[in-house]
């Protein structure tokens, strides 16, 4: 693993939070904030992939 375990868990927790917020904003029909949270979820997903990929 390329990153310390605490950083991986932090990114996972952030992804959970952004996912929950995305669902909540979709339920409340607040589209701009739902899109923003979804973008942040994807961004954290890319960060998690970069932190955990092997061979570097």
Secondary structure by P-SEA (a helix, b strand, c coil): ccccaaaaaaaaaaaaaaaaaaaaaaaacccaaaaaaaaaaaaaaaaaaaaccccc
